[in-house]
Amino acid sequence: MNMRNTAFFWTAVVAWIIGGCAPTSGRGDTFADPVSRVDNKAKMLELPAYDKSEHVLEYDGFTVSYNHATLVPNWVAYELLDEELNGSYNTRSSNFSRDPNLVGEQASREDYSHSGWDKGHMAPKADMRWSSASYWQSHYFTNICPQNHTFNAGDWNTLEQKVRSLAKKYGRVWVICGPIFTTHEFGTIGDAKVQVPDQFFKALLIKNGSDYSAIAYVMPNKAKHHPLKEYACTVDELELLIDRDLFPKLDDAIETAIEKEINWTYWK
């Protein structure tokens, strides 16, 4: 039983004991019956290929591969459900913190202070409001990268909103995103020497009926405003850029077909 379903189970048991009735909903929040997620979460289609040398951390709502050299994640992956967008936990606070479960060097608020760079979420806090735990876990520095403010509040935010609209339309969307380092143009920030990414990527997978479709985006960490389509590429192209196999848990024939081209019927 994974972390989300364990949380659901114990929340349901407590509700039954206290309320004297059978549990009918999810994790104590305004959340629909999560039974429909079980088969897909067992597959965890959002996870990329990775090896045992990576430090992979599983949180309630997302998974991180943390890089102890760059002090930012290699990648962050999560599945977003339509009903999770109606989560009852809501706060405007953004109290960033070190991950208490991680041993070793981490970024801190002091590294970002007066640096000129935003604390940019990979798994967005707005996607994690279905519980207080998932919300605050999204504020761990293991989920954060230095981002240009205009980019973070502009094109990156636009793409995050697009992901939410896709979850509403198709019921769920699988997401993997992270930083890209090429020329190391922006150097590092803070005493810990947190590396500033040159670009960011995000790859999305949806299922419509029996059909899957995927798309990828590569975006410079700069103050630019462009239509999202100008950042789009195939998943195959992104895989070559980051040297990593994405969505490997799909059947081989499906993975090959959807990663070599973009079906714009789903991504307009």
LOKOLRO-639928 format. One record per residue (C-alpha): residue in three letters; x, z, y. Coordinates in Angstrom, 1 decimal. Each point is the difference from the previous one (the first is absolute). Layout:
+------+--------+--------+--------+
: code :      x :      z :      y :
+------+--------+--------+--------+
:  ala :      X :      Z :      Y :
...
+------+--------+--------+--------+
***
This chain:
+------+--------+--------+--------+
: code :      x :      z :      y :
+------+--------+--------+--------+
:  met :    0.0 :    0.0 :    0.0 :
:  asn :    1.5 :   -1.0 :    3.3 :
:  met :    0.1 :    2.1 :    3.2 :
:  arg :   -3.1 :   -1.4 :    1.5 :
:  asn :   -2.1 :    0.4 :   -3.1 :
:  thr :    1.4 :    3.5 :   -0.6 :
:  ala :   -1.0 :    1.0 :    3.5 :
:  phe :   -3.5 :   -1.5 :   -0.5 :
:  phe :   -0.4 :    1.9 :   -3.3 :
:  trp :    0.8 :    3.4 :    1.3 :
:  thr :   -2.0 :   -0.6 :    3.2 :
:  ala :   -3.0 :   -0.9 :   -2.1 :
:  val :    0.4 :    3.1 :   -2.3 :
:  val :    0.1 :    2.3 :    3.0 :
:  ala :   -3.0 :   -1.7 :    1.5 :
:  trp :   -1.9 :    0.4 :   -3.2 :
:  ile :    0.9 :    3.7 :   -0.4 :
:  ile :   -0.8 :    0.9 :    3.6 :
:  gly :   -3.0 :   -2.2 :    0.5 :
:  gly :   -1.5 :    0.4 :   -3.4 :
:  cys :   -0.6 :   -3.7 :   -0.4 :
:  ala :    1.7 :   -3.0 :   -1.5 :
:  pro :    2.6 :   -1.7 :    2.1 :
:  thr :   -1.3 :   -3.3 :    1.5 :
:  ser :    2.8 :   -1.1 :    2.4 :
:  gly :    3.7 :   -0.1 :    0.5 :
:  arg :    2.8 :    2.1 :    1.4 :
:  gly :   -1.9 :    2.4 :    2.2 :
:  asp :   -0.1 :   -2.6 :    2.8 :
:  thr :   -2.7 :   -2.6 :    0.8 :
:  phe :    1.1 :   -2.1 :   -2.9 :
:  ala :   -1.8 :   -2.1 :   -2.6 :
:  asp :    0.3 :    0.4 :   -3.7 :
:  pro :    3.6 :   -1.0 :   -0.9 :
:  val :   -0.7 :   -1.0 :   -3.6 :
:  ser :    0.4 :   -3.6 :    0.9 :
:  arg :    3.6 :    0.5 :    0.9 :
:  val :    1.2 :    1.3 :   -3.3 :
:  asp :    1.0 :   -3.2 :   -1.8 :
:  asn :    1.7 :   -1.5 :    3.1 :
:  lys :    1.9 :    3.2 :    0.8 :
:  ala :    1.2 :    0.2 :   -3.6 :
:  lys :    1.6 :   -3.4 :    0.7 :
:  met :    1.1 :    0.9 :    3.5 :
:  leu :    0.2 :   -3.6 :    1.0 :
:  glu :    1.5 :    0.8 :    3.4 :
:  leu :    3.3 :    1.2 :   -1.5 :
:  pro :    3.0 :   -2.5 :    0.1 :
:  ala :    2.7 :   -0.2 :   -2.5 :
:  tyr :    2.7 :    2.7 :    0.5 :
:  asp :    2.8 :    1.5 :   -2.0 :
:  lys :    0.8 :    3.6 :   -1.0 :
:  ser :    2.6 :    0.3 :    2.8 :
:  glu :   -2.7 :    0.1 :    2.6 :
:  his :   -1.4 :    3.3 :    1.2 :
:  val :   -3.8 :   -0.6 :   -0.5 :
:  leu :   -2.4 :    2.6 :    1.4 :
:  glu :   -3.7 :    0.0 :   -0.9 :
:  tyr :   -2.4 :    1.6 :    2.5 :
:  asp :   -3.8 :    0.4 :   -0.1 :
:  gly :   -0.6 :   -3.4 :    1.7 :
:  phe :    3.1 :   -2.1 :   -0.3 :
:  thr :    3.4 :   -0.4 :   -1.7 :
:  val :    3.4 :   -0.2 :    1.8 :
:  ser :    3.4 :   -1.1 :   -1.0 :
:  tyr :    2.3 :    2.0 :    2.3 :
:  asn :    3.4 :   -1.2 :    1.1 :
:  his :    2.5 :    2.9 :    0.6 :
:  ala :    2.4 :   -2.4 :    1.7 :
:  thr :   -2.3 :   -1.5 :    2.6 :
:  leu :   -2.2 :    3.1 :    0.3 :
:  val :   -3.1 :   -2.2 :   -0.2 :
:  pro :   -2.1 :   -1.2 :   -2.9 :
:  asn :    1.1 :   -3.1 :   -2.0 :
:  trp :   -3.8 :   -0.6 :   -0.5 :
:  val :   -3.3 :    1.7 :    0.1 :
:  ala :   -2.9 :   -1.1 :   -2.2 :
:  tyr :   -3.7 :    1.1 :   -0.2 :
:  glu :   -3.4 :   -1.1 :   -1.0 :
:  leu :   -2.7 :    0.2 :    2.7 :
:  leu :   -3.6 :    0.3 :   -0.9 :
:  asp :   -3.0 :   -0.8 :    2.2 :
:  glu :   -1.5 :    3.5 :   -0.5 :
:  glu :    3.3 :    1.7 :    1.1 :
:  leu :   -0.5 :   -1.4 :    3.5 :
:  asn :   -3.0 :    2.4 :    0.3 :
:  gly :    2.1 :    3.1 :   -0.7 :
:  ser :   -1.2 :    3.1 :    1.8 :
:  tyr :    3.5 :    1.3 :    1.0 :
:  asn :    0.5 :   -1.0 :    3.6 :
:  thr :    2.6 :    1.2 :    2.5 :
:  arg :    1.9 :   -1.5 :    2.9 :
:  ser :    3.0 :    2.2 :   -0.7 :
:  ser :    3.2 :   -1.7 :   -1.2 :
:  asn :    2.3 :    2.9 :   -1.0 :
:  phe :    2.9 :   -1.8 :   -1.8 :
:  ser :    2.1 :    2.0 :   -2.4 :
:  arg :    2.6 :   -0.2 :   -2.6 :
:  asp :   -1.1 :   -0.3 :   -3.6 :
:  pro :    0.2 :    3.5 :   -1.4 :
:  asn :    0.5 :   -1.3 :   -3.5 :
:  leu :    2.9 :   -2.3 :    0.7 :
:  val :    3.6 :    1.3 :   -0.5 :
:  gly :    2.6 :   -1.7 :    2.2 :
:  glu :    0.3 :   -1.5 :    3.4 :
:  gln :   -3.1 :   -1.0 :    1.9 :
:  ala :   -0.9 :   -1.1 :    3.4 :
:  ser :   -1.5 :    2.5 :    2.4 :
:  arg :   -2.0 :    0.0 :    3.2 :
:  glu :    3.2 :    0.6 :    2.0 :
:  asp :    1.4 :   -3.3 :   -1.3 :
:  tyr :   -2.9 :   -1.9 :    1.5 :
:  ser :   -0.2 :    2.1 :    3.2 :
:  his :    1.0 :   -2.0 :    3.1 :
:  ser :    1.2 :   -2.9 :   -2.3 :
:  gly :   -2.4 :   -2.5 :    1.4 :
:  trp :   -1.4 :   -0.7 :   -3.5 :
:  asp :   -3.4 :    1.0 :   -1.4 :
:  lys :   -0.5 :    1.9 :   -3.2 :
:  gly :   -1.6 :   -2.8 :   -1.8 :
:  his :   -2.2 :    0.7 :   -3.1 :
:  met :    0.3 :   -2.3 :   -3.0 :
:  ala :   -3.1 :    1.5 :   -1.8 :
:  pro :   -2.2 :    0.3 :    3.2 :
:  lys :   -1.5 :    3.4 :    0.7 :
:  ala :   -3.4 :   -1.7 :    0.7 :
:  asp :    0.0 :   -1.1 :   -3.7 :
:  met :    0.7 :    3.5 :   -1.2 :
:  arg :   -2.9 :    2.0 :    1.6 :
:  trp :   -1.8 :    0.5 :   -3.3 :
:  ser :    1.7 :    3.4 :   -0.3 :
:  ser :    2.1 :    2.3 :    2.1 :
:  ala :    2.8 :   -0.1 :   -2.6 :
:  ser :    0.3 :   -3.8 :    0.1 :
:  tyr :   -0.2 :   -0.1 :    3.8 :
:  trp :    2.8 :    2.4 :    0.5 :
:  gln :    2.1 :   -1.5 :   -2.8 :
:  ser :   -0.1 :   -3.2 :    2.0 :
:  his :    1.8 :    1.8 :    2.8 :
:  tyr :    3.1 :    0.8 :   -2.2 :
:  phe :    3.1 :   -1.7 :    1.2 :
:  thr :    0.2 :   -1.6 :   -3.4 :
:  asn :   -2.9 :   -2.2 :    1.1 :
:  ile :    1.4 :   -0.7 :    3.5 :
:  cys :    2.3 :   -2.7 :    1.5 :
:  pro :    1.2 :   -0.6 :    3.6 :
:  gln :   -2.2 :   -2.6 :    1.6 :
:  asn :   -0.1 :   -1.7 :    3.3 :
:  his :   -2.9 :    1.6 :    1.9 :
:  thr :   -1.6 :   -3.3 :    1.1 :
:  phe :    0.2 :   -1.3 :   -3.6 :
:  asn :   -1.3 :    3.2 :   -1.5 :
:  ala :   -3.0 :    0.1 :    2.3 :
:  gly :   -0.5 :   -3.7 :    0.0 :
:  asp :    0.6 :   -2.5 :   -2.9 :
:  trp :    0.8 :    2.7 :   -2.6 :
:  asn :   -3.2 :    1.8 :    0.9 :
:  thr :   -2.0 :   -3.3 :   -0.1 :
:  leu :    1.3 :   -0.5 :   -3.6 :
:  glu :   -1.0 :    3.6 :   -0.9 :
:  gln :   -3.5 :   -0.7 :    1.3 :
:  lys :   -0.2 :   -3.2 :   -2.0 :
:  val :    0.8 :    1.9 :   -3.1 :
:  arg :   -2.9 :    2.3 :    0.7 :
:  ser :   -2.3 :   -2.9 :    0.5 :
:  leu :    1.1 :   -1.5 :   -3.3 :
:  ala :   -0.7 :    3.3 :   -1.8 :
:  lys :   -3.5 :    0.0 :    1.5 :
:  lys :   -0.6 :   -3.6 :   -1.0 :
:  tyr :    1.4 :    0.0 :   -3.5 :
:  gly :   -0.3 :    3.7 :   -1.0 :
:  arg :    3.7 :    0.6 :   -0.3 :
:  val :    3.4 :   -1.4 :    1.0 :
:  trp :    3.4 :    0.6 :   -1.4 :
:  val :    2.8 :    0.4 :    2.5 :
:  ile :    3.7 :    0.1 :    0.0 :
:  cys :    2.1 :    0.2 :    3.2 :
:  gly :    3.4 :    1.0 :    1.3 :
:  pro :    3.0 :   -0.7 :    2.1 :
:  ile :    2.4 :   -3.0 :   -0.1 :
:  phe :    3.6 :    0.3 :    1.0 :
:  thr :    1.9 :   -3.2 :    0.9 :
:  thr :    2.4 :    0.2 :    2.9 :
:  his :   -0.5 :    3.7 :    0.8 :
:  glu :   -0.5 :   -1.1 :    3.6 :
:  phe :   -1.5 :    3.3 :    1.1 :
:  gly :    2.5 :    2.4 :   -1.5 :
:  thr :   -1.0 :    3.6 :   -0.7 :
:  ile :   -1.8 :    2.9 :    1.8 :
:  gly :    0.6 :    3.7 :    0.0 :
:  asp :    2.7 :    2.2 :   -1.3 :
:  ala :   -1.1 :   -0.9 :   -3.6 :
:  lys :    0.7 :   -3.7 :    0.7 :
:  val :   -3.5 :   -1.2 :   -1.0 :
:  gln :    0.3 :   -3.8 :   -0.3 :
:  val :   -2.3 :   -2.1 :    2.1 :
:  pro :   -1.5 :   -3.0 :   -2.0 :
:  asp :    0.3 :   -3.6 :    1.3 :
:  gln :   -3.3 :   -1.0 :   -1.5 :
:  phe :   -2.9 :    1.3 :   -2.1 :
:  phe :   -2.0 :   -1.5 :   -2.9 :
:  lys :   -3.4 :    0.6 :   -1.4 :
:  ala :   -1.5 :   -1.7 :   -3.1 :
:  leu :   -3.7 :    0.2 :   -0.8 :
:  leu :   -1.9 :   -0.6 :   -3.2 :
:  ile :   -3.8 :   -0.3 :   -0.3 :
:  lys :   -2.4 :   -0.7 :   -2.8 :
:  asn :   -3.2 :   -1.9 :    0.5 :
:  gly :   -2.1 :   -0.1 :   -3.2 :
:  ser :    2.5 :   -1.1 :   -2.6 :
:  asp :    2.3 :   -1.7 :    2.5 :
:  tyr :    3.1 :    1.6 :    1.5 :
:  ser :    1.7 :   -1.2 :    3.2 :
:  ala :    3.2 :    1.2 :    1.8 :
:  ile :    1.7 :   -0.5 :    3.3 :
:  ala :    3.1 :    1.4 :    1.8 :
:  tyr :    1.1 :    0.5 :    3.6 :
:  val :    3.4 :    0.4 :    1.5 :
:  met :    0.1 :    1.3 :    3.5 :
:  pro :    3.0 :    0.7 :    2.4 :
:  asn :    0.4 :    3.5 :    1.3 :
:  lys :   -0.4 :   -1.2 :    3.6 :
:  ala :   -2.5 :   -0.1 :    2.8 :
:  lys :   -1.8 :   -3.2 :   -0.9 :
:  his :   -3.6 :   -1.0 :   -0.2 :
:  his :   -0.9 :   -2.8 :   -2.4 :
:  pro :   -3.0 :   -0.9 :   -2.2 :
:  leu :    0.5 :    1.6 :   -3.4 :
:  lys :    0.0 :   -3.5 :   -1.6 :
:  glu :    3.3 :   -0.7 :    1.7 :
:  tyr :    1.6 :    2.9 :   -2.0 :
:  ala :   -1.5 :   -1.1 :   -3.3 :
:  cys :    1.9 :   -1.2 :   -3.0 :
:  thr :   -0.5 :   -0.2 :   -3.8 :
:  val :    0.9 :    3.0 :   -2.1 :
:  asp :    2.6 :   -2.2 :   -1.7 :
:  glu :    1.7 :   -0.5 :    3.3 :
:  leu :    0.0 :    3.7 :    0.8 :
:  glu :    1.4 :    0.8 :   -3.4 :
:  leu :    3.0 :   -2.2 :    0.6 :
:  leu :    0.5 :    1.7 :    3.4 :
:  ile :   -0.1 :    3.6 :   -1.3 :
:  asp :    1.3 :   -0.7 :   -3.5 :
:  arg :   -2.8 :    1.8 :   -1.7 :
:  asp :   -2.8 :   -1.0 :   -2.4 :
:  leu :   -3.4 :    0.8 :    1.5 :
:  phe :   -3.3 :    0.6 :   -1.9 :
:  pro :    1.8 :   -0.2 :   -3.4 :
:  lys :   -2.8 :    1.8 :   -1.9 :
:  leu :   -2.3 :   -3.0 :    0.4 :
:  asp :   -0.2 :   -2.4 :   -2.9 :
:  asp :    2.9 :   -2.5 :    0.2 :
:  ala :   -2.2 :   -3.1 :    0.5 :
:  ile :   -2.0 :    1.7 :    2.8 :
:  glu :    3.1 :    1.3 :    1.7 :
:  thr :    1.6 :   -3.4 :   -0.1 :
:  ala :   -3.0 :   -1.8 :    1.4 :
:  ile :   -0.9 :    2.3 :    2.9 :
:  glu :    3.6 :    0.6 :    1.2 :
:  lys :    1.0 :   -3.6 :    0.4 :
:  glu :   -2.6 :   -0.9 :    2.6 :
:  ile :   -2.5 :    1.6 :    2.4 :
:  asn :   -3.7 :   -0.6 :   -0.7 :
:  trp :   -1.3 :    0.1 :    3.6 :
:  thr :   -3.6 :    0.3 :   -1.2 :
:  tyr :    0.7 :    3.7 :   -0.3 :
:  trp :    2.4 :    0.6 :    2.8 :
:  lys :   -1.5 :   -1.7 :    3.1 :
+------+--------+--------+--------+
***
